[in-house]
Amino acid sequence: MNILYFITGLGMGGAEKQVVNLADRMSARGHNVVIAYLTGDADVLPEEPDVTVVALNGNKTIFAMVRAISNLVKLIKRFEPDVLHSHMVHANLIARMVRSVVRIPKLICTAHSSNEGGKLKMLAYRLTDFLADLTTNVSQEAVDILIAKGASPVGRMVFVPNGIDTERFVFDESVRNQVRARESVDPSIKVLLAVGRLVEAKNYPCLLDAFTLVSQDHDNVRLWIVGDGPLAADLALYANKANLSEKISFFGRRDDVPSFYSAADIYILSSAWEGFGLVVAEAMSCETLVVATDCGGVKEVLGDSGYLVEPFNPEALRQAINSALDLLPEQKKSLVTSARSRVLDNFSMESVICRWEELYAQPKA
């Protein structure tokens, strides 16, 4: 099968990593795979050598976007995909429009959030819905929200979760010891970890407010933040003003994220909104205890295997973190073991790949 993945960009977000992982797995299963991205730099790339990556060279100018769409049409004619699987709002809308001028046997569009834009984008989704064979989203809550907003009729958007590489995201005691030794963290220190782009959606100010409170309750806590983005300087300034520079470490973009999950004691998600909450599932797979805000599909991922609090509430986040820190070892072990099992049962990459193959091969209604 010829599969063309089309995505808005290949930055360091969860949607981008998911597309690259899908491409790798589909290629390894014998499919011919191409990834095309609309704009920006390719920060994440496939590992499989047979996966071709095509930059369409779009940017914010109208001329560049017209050129990028023309490049996409040429690519489709040349590659002749059996399935075009688009991801994220701009790619989804462009793929639908392109289908009106070039033959695409099957078009599947995937949204990755309950927050896909304002009324104009919801109208654009609704008006172009008939051009897609199927639209999916990464959580049932996100599906319900977008249907309520009028983006898609009932039954035309379905839930397909993101997949986790449970062999890569697994707890490793030796790695834990190595990372903590490298960062001069002795066993008495409790490390809180956050992973993700430093952008508004992740609501890091709420996390820093909560950590300021937690550090007043516990002297032996440290906060590690892995990721980069436009808010990096502001967050570093916050840490300095709060006199927490010695307790907060910013690691920037890293390729060894699983090692940080193993080294941490608690994973914190403070997001204002999410689609699936990929980092939550990654942490769960690594048996890292999770405290997260109830946004998007996070509660569907976490279940009862961690702590869930309302967004934009530093005090609630503080209380949940303190409760997690106060757990007895056997209580914590029970929760993280349950979390790992939940990911294996519901969100393993293998099960998700099989689901996509079924949808790709499914005859048209």
C-alpha positions as CSV (number, residue, x, y, z in Angstrom):
1,M,0.0,0.0,0.0
2,N,1.2,3.5,-0.8
3,I,0.6,5.8,2.2
4,L,1.2,9.5,2.1
5,Y,1.2,11.3,5.5
6,F,0.6,15.0,5.2
7,I,1.2,17.3,8.2
8,T,1.4,21.0,8.8
9,G,4.9,20.8,10.2
10,L,7.5,18.5,11.7
11,G,8.3,20.4,14.9
12,M,8.8,18.8,18.3
13,G,5.1,18.4,19.2
14,G,3.2,15.2,20.0
15,A,1.3,15.1,16.7
16,E,4.5,15.4,14.7
17,K,6.2,12.6,16.7
18,Q,3.1,10.5,16.3
19,V,3.2,10.9,12.5
20,V,6.9,10.0,12.3
21,N,6.3,6.9,14.5
22,L,3.3,5.8,12.3
23,A,5.5,6.2,9.2
24,D,8.3,4.2,10.7
25,R,6.0,1.3,11.7
26,M,4.0,1.3,8.4
27,S,7.3,1.2,6.5
28,A,8.6,-1.7,8.6
29,R,5.4,-3.6,7.8
30,G,6.1,-3.4,4.1
31,H,4.1,-0.3,3.0
32,N,5.6,2.4,0.8
33,V,5.5,5.6,2.9
34,V,6.1,9.3,2.2
35,I,5.8,12.2,4.7
36,A,5.0,15.6,3.3
37,Y,5.1,18.7,5.6
38,L,3.7,22.1,4.7
39,T,6.0,24.5,6.5
40,G,8.9,25.0,8.9
41,D,12.0,22.9,9.7
42,A,12.0,19.2,10.2
43,D,12.9,18.7,13.8
44,V,11.7,15.1,14.0
45,L,12.5,12.6,11.3
46,P,11.7,9.0,10.7
47,E,14.3,6.3,11.5
48,E,13.3,3.9,8.7
49,P,15.5,4.7,5.7
50,D,12.8,3.8,3.2
51,V,10.5,6.6,4.5
52,T,10.8,9.6,2.2
53,V,10.3,13.1,3.7
54,V,9.2,15.9,1.4
55,A,9.3,19.6,2.3
56,L,6.5,21.5,0.5
57,N,8.2,24.8,1.3
58,G,5.1,26.8,2.4
59,N,5.3,29.7,4.7
60,K,3.0,32.6,5.8
61,T,2.9,34.3,2.4
62,I,0.1,33.6,0.0
63,F,2.5,32.9,-2.8
64,A,4.4,30.4,-0.8
65,M,1.2,28.6,0.2
66,V,0.0,28.4,-3.4
67,R,3.4,26.9,-4.4
68,A,3.3,24.4,-1.5
69,I,-0.2,23.3,-2.5
70,S,1.0,22.9,-6.1
71,N,3.9,20.8,-4.8
72,L,1.5,18.6,-2.9
73,V,-0.7,18.0,-6.0
74,K,2.5,17.1,-8.0
75,L,3.6,14.7,-5.2
76,I,0.2,13.0,-5.2
77,K,0.2,12.5,-9.0
78,R,3.8,11.2,-8.8
79,F,3.4,8.9,-5.8
80,E,-0.2,7.8,-6.4
81,P,-1.1,7.1,-2.8
82,D,-3.7,4.5,-1.9
83,V,-4.3,6.6,1.3
84,L,-3.6,10.2,2.1
85,H,-3.6,10.6,5.8
86,S,-3.5,14.3,6.9
87,H,-2.8,15.6,10.4
88,M,-3.5,18.9,12.1
89,V,-6.0,21.6,11.0
90,H,-4.2,23.3,8.1
91,A,-3.1,20.1,6.5
92,N,-6.6,18.6,6.9
93,L,-8.3,21.5,5.2
94,I,-5.7,21.7,2.4
95,A,-5.9,17.9,1.8
96,R,-9.7,18.2,1.4
97,M,-9.4,21.0,-1.1
98,V,-6.7,19.2,-3.0
99,R,-9.0,16.2,-3.4
100,S,-11.3,18.2,-5.5
101,V,-8.6,18.6,-8.2
102,V,-6.6,15.3,-8.0
103,R,-7.6,11.7,-7.5
104,I,-7.1,10.4,-3.9
105,P,-8.6,6.9,-3.4
106,K,-8.9,7.4,0.4
107,L,-8.5,10.5,2.5
108,I,-8.4,10.3,6.3
109,C,-8.0,13.5,8.3
110,T,-6.8,13.5,11.9
111,A,-7.3,16.3,14.4
112,H,-5.0,16.3,17.4
113,S,-6.9,18.5,19.8
114,S,-10.2,19.7,21.1
115,N,-9.0,23.2,20.3
116,E,-8.6,23.2,16.5
117,G,-9.3,26.9,16.1
118,G,-12.2,29.4,16.2
119,K,-15.5,29.6,14.4
120,L,-14.0,30.2,11.0
121,K,-12.0,27.0,11.1
122,M,-15.0,25.1,12.5
123,L,-17.0,26.4,9.6
124,A,-14.2,25.3,7.2
125,Y,-14.2,21.9,8.7
126,R,-17.9,21.5,8.4
127,L,-18.1,22.8,4.8
128,T,-15.3,20.5,3.6
129,D,-16.4,17.4,5.6
130,F,-17.8,15.6,2.6
131,L,-14.4,15.6,0.9
132,A,-12.9,13.3,3.5
133,D,-13.7,9.6,3.8
134,L,-13.2,9.8,7.6
135,T,-12.1,12.3,10.2
136,T,-10.5,11.2,13.5
137,N,-9.4,12.7,16.7
138,V,-7.1,11.5,19.4
139,S,-9.6,11.4,22.3
140,Q,-13.3,10.8,22.6
141,E,-13.7,14.1,24.5
142,A,-12.1,15.9,21.6
143,V,-14.4,14.2,19.2
144,D,-17.4,15.2,21.2
145,I,-16.3,18.8,21.6
146,L,-15.6,19.3,17.8
147,I,-18.9,17.7,16.9
148,A,-20.6,20.1,19.4
149,K,-18.8,23.0,17.7
150,G,-20.2,21.9,14.4
151,A,-17.0,20.8,12.8
152,S,-18.4,17.4,11.8
153,P,-21.7,15.6,11.8
154,V,-22.3,12.8,14.3
155,G,-20.7,9.6,13.1
156,R,-18.3,11.3,10.7
157,M,-15.5,11.8,13.3
158,V,-14.3,8.9,15.4
159,F,-11.8,8.4,18.1
160,V,-8.4,6.7,17.4
161,P,-5.8,7.2,20.1
162,N,-2.2,7.9,19.7
163,G,0.2,5.0,20.1
164,I,3.1,4.6,22.5
165,D,6.3,2.7,21.8
166,T,6.2,0.7,25.1
167,E,9.6,-0.9,24.4
168,R,11.3,2.5,24.2
169,F,9.3,4.1,27.0
170,V,10.1,1.7,29.8
171,F,11.6,2.2,33.3
172,D,15.3,1.5,33.6
173,E,16.9,1.6,37.0
174,S,20.4,1.9,35.7
175,V,19.5,4.8,33.5
176,R,17.8,6.5,36.5
177,N,20.9,6.2,38.5
178,Q,23.1,7.5,35.7
179,V,21.0,10.6,35.0
180,R,20.6,11.5,38.6
181,A,24.3,11.1,39.2
182,R,25.0,13.3,36.1
183,E,22.8,16.0,37.5
184,S,24.2,15.6,41.1
185,V,20.8,14.6,42.5
186,D,21.1,12.3,45.6
187,P,18.5,9.7,46.5
188,S,16.8,11.9,49.0
189,I,15.8,14.5,46.3
190,K,12.4,14.2,44.7
191,V,12.5,15.2,41.0
192,L,9.4,16.6,39.4
193,L,9.4,16.5,35.6
194,A,7.6,18.3,32.8
195,V,8.2,17.6,29.1
196,G,6.8,19.6,26.2
197,R,7.2,22.7,24.1
198,L,7.4,26.0,26.1
199,V,4.1,27.4,24.6
200,E,0.9,28.9,26.0
201,A,-1.1,25.6,25.7
202,K,1.2,23.9,28.2
203,N,0.5,26.5,30.9
204,Y,3.9,26.4,32.5
205,P,3.2,29.5,34.6
206,C,0.7,27.4,36.5
207,L,3.3,24.7,37.0
208,L,5.9,27.2,38.3
209,D,3.3,28.8,40.6
210,A,2.5,25.3,42.0
211,F,6.1,24.4,42.3
212,T,6.8,27.6,44.2
213,L,4.2,26.5,46.8
214,V,5.4,22.9,46.8
215,S,9.0,24.0,47.5
216,Q,7.7,25.8,50.6
217,D,6.2,22.5,51.8
218,H,9.2,20.3,50.8
219,D,12.8,21.4,50.7
220,N,14.0,18.3,48.9
221,V,12.2,18.9,45.6
222,R,13.6,19.8,42.2
223,L,11.8,20.6,38.9
224,W,13.2,19.6,35.6
225,I,11.7,21.0,32.4
226,V,12.5,19.4,29.1
227,G,11.5,21.2,25.9
228,D,12.1,24.5,24.1
229,G,9.9,27.2,22.7
230,P,9.0,30.9,22.6
231,L,8.4,31.1,26.3
232,A,11.8,29.8,27.4
233,A,13.2,33.2,28.4
234,D,10.1,34.3,30.3
235,L,10.0,31.1,32.3
236,A,13.7,31.3,33.1
237,L,13.1,34.9,34.3
238,Y,10.3,33.7,36.5
239,A,12.5,31.1,38.1
240,N,15.1,33.8,38.8
241,K,12.6,36.3,40.3
242,A,11.2,33.5,42.5
243,N,14.7,32.6,43.8
244,L,14.2,29.1,42.5
245,S,17.0,28.9,40.0
246,E,18.8,26.3,42.1
247,K,15.7,24.1,42.2
248,I,14.5,24.5,38.6
249,S,16.6,23.1,35.6
250,F,15.7,23.8,32.0
251,F,17.1,21.2,29.7
252,G,15.9,22.5,26.3
253,R,15.1,20.1,23.5
254,R,16.4,16.5,24.2
255,D,16.4,13.3,22.2
256,D,16.8,11.1,25.4
257,V,13.4,11.9,26.9
258,P,12.8,8.3,28.2
259,S,15.8,8.6,30.4
260,F,14.3,11.7,32.1
261,Y,11.1,9.8,32.8
262,S,13.1,7.0,34.5
263,A,15.1,9.5,36.6
264,A,12.0,11.5,37.8
265,D,9.8,10.7,40.7
266,I,6.7,12.5,39.5
267,Y,5.6,13.7,36.1
268,I,3.6,16.9,36.0
269,L,1.3,18.1,33.2
270,S,-0.1,21.6,33.8
271,S,-1.6,22.1,30.3
272,A,-4.5,24.4,29.6
273,W,-5.6,22.2,26.7
274,E,-4.4,18.9,25.1
275,G,-5.6,16.5,22.5
276,F,-4.4,13.1,23.7
277,G,-1.7,14.0,26.3
278,L,1.0,11.9,24.7
279,V,3.6,12.8,27.3
280,V,1.2,11.5,30.0
281,A,1.1,8.1,28.3
282,E,4.9,8.1,27.8
283,A,5.4,8.8,31.6
284,M,2.9,6.1,32.5
285,S,4.7,3.7,30.2
286,C,7.9,4.5,32.1
287,E,6.2,3.9,35.5
288,T,6.5,7.5,36.4
289,L,3.7,8.7,38.7
290,V,1.6,11.3,37.0
291,V,-0.1,14.5,38.3
292,A,-2.0,16.1,35.4
293,T,-4.7,18.7,34.6
294,D,-8.1,17.5,33.4
295,C,-7.9,18.8,29.8
296,G,-8.6,17.2,26.5
297,G,-8.2,13.5,26.5
298,V,-5.9,13.3,29.5
299,K,-8.4,11.7,31.8
300,E,-9.1,9.0,29.2
301,V,-5.4,8.2,29.2
302,L,-4.7,8.5,32.9
303,G,-7.8,6.7,34.2
304,D,-7.4,6.1,38.0
305,S,-3.7,5.5,37.7
306,G,-2.6,9.0,38.9
307,Y,-3.8,12.4,40.0
308,L,-6.1,14.6,38.0
309,V,-6.9,18.3,38.9
310,E,-8.6,21.2,37.3
311,P,-6.6,23.4,34.9
312,F,-5.4,26.9,35.9
313,N,-5.4,26.1,39.6
314,P,-1.9,26.1,41.1
315,E,-3.2,25.4,44.6
316,A,-5.0,22.2,43.4
317,L,-1.8,21.2,41.6
318,R,0.2,21.8,44.7
319,Q,-2.2,19.6,46.8
320,A,-2.0,16.8,44.3
321,I,1.8,16.9,44.1
322,N,2.0,16.9,47.9
323,S,-0.3,13.9,48.0
324,A,1.9,12.1,45.4
325,L,5.0,12.9,47.4
326,D,3.5,11.6,50.6
327,L,2.6,8.2,49.1
328,L,4.0,5.1,50.8
329,P,6.4,3.2,48.5
330,E,3.9,0.3,48.0
331,Q,1.1,2.7,47.2
332,K,3.2,4.4,44.6
333,K,4.3,1.1,43.1
334,S,0.7,0.0,42.8
335,L,-0.3,3.2,40.9
336,V,2.6,3.1,38.5
337,T,2.3,-0.6,37.8
338,S,-1.4,0.0,37.0
339,A,-0.4,2.9,34.7
340,R,2.0,0.8,32.7
341,S,-0.6,-1.9,32.3
342,R,-3.2,0.6,31.2
343,V,-0.9,1.9,28.4
344,L,0.0,-1.7,27.3
345,D,-3.7,-2.6,27.1
346,N,-5.0,0.5,25.4
347,F,-2.3,2.6,23.8
348,S,0.5,0.4,22.6
349,M,1.8,1.4,19.2
350,E,1.2,-2.1,17.8
351,S,-2.5,-2.0,18.6
352,V,-2.9,1.5,17.1
353,I,-1.0,0.5,14.0
354,C,-3.4,-2.4,13.5
355,R,-6.3,-0.1,13.9
356,W,-5.0,2.3,11.2
357,E,-4.4,-0.6,8.8
358,E,-8.0,-1.6,9.3
359,L,-9.2,1.9,8.5
360,Y,-6.9,2.3,5.5
361,A,-8.1,-1.0,4.0
362,Q,-11.8,-0.5,4.9
363,P,-14.0,-0.2,1.8
364,K,-15.8,3.1,1.2
365,A,-19.3,3.3,2.7
